Amino acid sequence: MTLKVLDLQLVREDGARLLAPLSLTLAPGDRFGLAGESGSGKSLLVQAIFGVLPRGVRQLSGHLEAFGEPLRGAANVLGRRLGWVPQDPLQALNPFLTVRDHLALLPGVHLHESRTRALRRLAPLLERLRLPGDRAFLGRFPFQLSGGQRQRLVLAMALSCDPELLVLDEPTTALDPTVQADFLALMAELQRERGLGYLWITHDLAVAAAVADRLLVLYGGEAMEAGPARELLRSPLHPYTQRLVSAARGEPSLEAGFLAAPGEGPGGCPFRLRCPQAQESCAHWAPWKGSPEQGIRCENV
């Protein structure tokens, strides 16, 4: 029972590569982190998994499946067994639907539950998420909620059909530090209690250290380094990961230079124009040292 991403490659209409062939697996109980700067291709991966790629982006190669079924057209999997917490709750929520309507949406589609039955079943979850279950709150619209309440609402929606796997796309970005800490603690409790497996997308290495057992680092649409999260963050090997960790510690880190966005790199290693260890060989992309599960992509380490 896993989510499998096998050699996924995304390109623009003009052929520019946005995400290099990328593979990962996620099983119930796994805590997998995907880290990198904004524009590294993290959210594109999520959009590919859920079949909502932006206009002008297409899948060139690769295979996506969950629980043994191809994800394309797998309506019985997406939202039911595989949940999604999107990056921007306010944008993800329908401004014309109440909290009550949002909570009943997926149970109505996947479990054929009435709104009354769904809300009754979800009452303990709302209490755990510290969301009021009274009529006044359930009748509010998204713009009437705080940022923390909106984030908890999309999490409640993602959990409303008791999924086995969850994908969280930068879920703490818009939260203040106190609310973020509460959210991380709550997710840890829910993951332990429900045996959830999750893929947590983040640019914040402090968050990655708190939520992930395994970590994959992306830059410019390319995988840089992968391995056990604590080991990778304690002793990073790739020059990019080293500087990302230094930046998280508040130390001078990333040199000025070309900040590669997916599809805009100079060829070869996308980090080479910012890397103090770059050599001529970096103009050609290095193979994995180790493996995509635990290794690096750098010939100079």
N, C-alpha and C positions, 0 to 999 in steps of 0.2 A: 504494500500500500504506500506508494510514493508518488511524488511529483518529480518528473524527469525532464530536464532540459538538455538536449543532445545536439551539440555542434550548431547552436543557433547563431545565425548571421543575419543582421539587418542592414539594409542599404537605403539610400535615398533614390529618388527617381533618376537622378543623374549618375547613379552607380557608386557614389561615394559611400564607403563603408562606415556605418554608425556603430555597429557592435560586431566585434570579431567573433569567429566561431567560439561559442561559450557553452560549457557543459556543467551541470550541477544536479544533484539529487537531494530530495528532502523527504524524510519519513516522519510519521507521528513520533513526537518526543524530541526531534532534532531542534537545535537552536543554531540557526545558520545566519551569519551576518554578511552583508554585501556593502562594502565601504568604498568611498572615493569622493573627490570634489564634485561640486555641481557641474553638470555637463559631461560626466564620465560615462553615461549610458545606463545608469542604474534604473531609472524610471522607465526607460525604453524596454528593458527586460520585463518589468512588471506589465507594461502595456501589451507586450507580445504574449505573455502568459494568458491574459484575460481577453485577448482579441480586440483590443481597442487602440491599435497603433495610430499615430497621427497621420493625417493626409500627407501623401508624398513619401511615406516610409513603408517599405515592404520587407517581408521575410524572404531572403535569398536562398537560404538553406537551413537545415536542421529539423528537429522533431520535438514536439511538446506533447507530453502525456501525463495523466494523473490517474492513479488507481487502475492502470492497464488500459485506459481509453485515451485516444487522441483528443487533445483539448479543443481542437477546432470543432465547433458545433456541439460540444459536450455540455448542454444546458443542465443536465442532471448532476454535473460535478461542480461547475462554477457557481459559487454562492451557496451550494448545499454542502459539499464535502471539502471544498477549497474556498476559504473566505478571503476577503480583501479589505484592508484598511487603507484608503487612499491618502495621498499627501495633503490635500487641501479639503478639509471637511466642509467648509462653507460652499465651495464650488461643487463638491460631490452631492450635497443635499439639495433636494428640490425645494425652491423657495415657496412653492404653492402648496406643499404638503406639511401637515403637522407632525409633531413627534410621534403621535399615535399612528399616523399613516405610514411613516418610515419604518417603524418597528414591525408592523404587520405585513410589510411588502414581501420580503423573501419567504417567510412562513406560508403566506398565501399561495405563492407560486410553487414552492418546492414541497411543502407538507400539506397543502390544501386545507390549511387551518383558517377558521374565521378570525376576524380581527379580535373579537372578544376572547376567544380561546388562546390565540397567540399571546395577547397581552397578559392573560392570567398565567400562562406558562413562563413568560419572560419576567414576571414580577421579581423573583429571587435574583435574577441576573441584574436587573436594574438597581436593586438594593446593593448588590456587591459593587456595582459601578458608581454608586453614590449619585444615582439619578432619581429624582422624585417620581413616584408612580401615581401621584394624584391627578385628578381631572384637569386642573389648571395647567400643570406642566405638560401633560400629554397633549394639550390643545395648543401649545405654543408652536410658532414657526421658527425655522433656523435662525433668522436674524434676531430673534428674541433670546437666544441662548448665548452664554459666554463661550469663549474659545475652548475652555476645558470641557464644558458640557457638550459642545458639538463633537469634540474628539471622542468623548465617551459614547455619544450616540452612534457614530459610525462604527465604533468597536462593538456596541450592542447589536447593531445590524449584522456585522460580520459574523457574530457568534450566535445569531438568532436561530440557526438551523443546526447547531452543534457540529461544526465542521471538525475534521481531523487535522487539517493543515490551514495555515493562515499566512498571508503575505501582507506585511506592513511596510508601506512606502513613506519613509521619513515621518512617522506619526507624532514625533515630539517637537518638530521644528518650530511650530508657532506657539509653543507653550512656554510660560515663564518657568524658572528653575524649580520652584516649589511644586507646581502642577506637574511638571515633567517627572520629578522624583516620585510623586504619587502614582503617576501612570506606569512608570517602570516597575514599581513595587507591585502594583495591581496585576500587571502582565505576568510577572514572575509567579504570583500566586495562582493565576488562572492556568498558566502553562503546566505547573506541577499538578494541579488538581485534575485537569482535563486530559493530560498527556498530549497536549497540542504540539505539533511540529510547526515551526514558523521560519519564514525567510524575512529577516529584518533589514530593510534598506536604510542606510544612514550615511551622512558625511561626518558625523560626530564620533570620533574614536572613543570618547568617554562612554557614550551610549553603547557602542559596539562591545567594549570591554565588559559592560554590565549585562548584556543580553545574549551574547553569542558564545557558543562552544567552538564553532568553526567559523573562519573568516576568509573572504575572498576580496582582494583589493583591485579596483578598476581605475584606469586612467585613460582618457581619450578613447573609450570604447574597447580597450584591451585589458585582459587580465594581467596583473603585475606579479602578484604573490598570493599564495593560499596556504592555509595550515591551521592548526589549533589556535584559537583566538588569543589565549593568554601568552602562549609562546611567541606568536607572531608579533604581538604588541610589546612584549618585553624585550625581544631581541630581533627586530626586523632586519631582513637581509637586503631587500631591494632598495636602491637609492631613493626611489619615490616613497616607499613605505617608511623608510627612516625619516624622511623630511616631513611626512604627514604626521608621524608620531611626535616629532620635535615640535611641530606647530601646535599639536594638541596640548603639549606641555608648556606652551607659551614661549618657546625658544625660537630664535631666528632660524628660519628653515628654508622655505622655497625661494630659490633665486629668481630674479626677474628674468623674463624671457617668454617664449611662446607657450601660452596656456592652451594645450590642445583640447579642442572639442571633438566629439566623434565626427569623423568625416573630413576634418580640417587639418589633420596631422601632416607632418613633412615627409612621411614614409619611414619605415623602420620603427624603432621604439618611439612611441609618441612623446615620451618624457625626455628624449635626448637633448632638446634645445634648452632645457632647464637643469640638466644633470651635470654636476661638476666632474663626474667620472666618465663622461661620454667619450667614446673613441670612434674612429672611422667605421669600425665593425657595427656600431649601433645603427647605421643607416640600413642595415638588414636585420629583420626581426629575429630575435633569438628563440630557439625552441625551449621547452620547459626543462629546467634542471630539477629533477625529481618528478613530480606529477601534478596534474591540475588540482588534485586534492591536497597535496602538500609539496610545494615547490616554488620556484621563482622563474621569471623570464628575463634573465640578464646574463650576458657572457662575461661581465667584468666583476662578478662576485664570487 
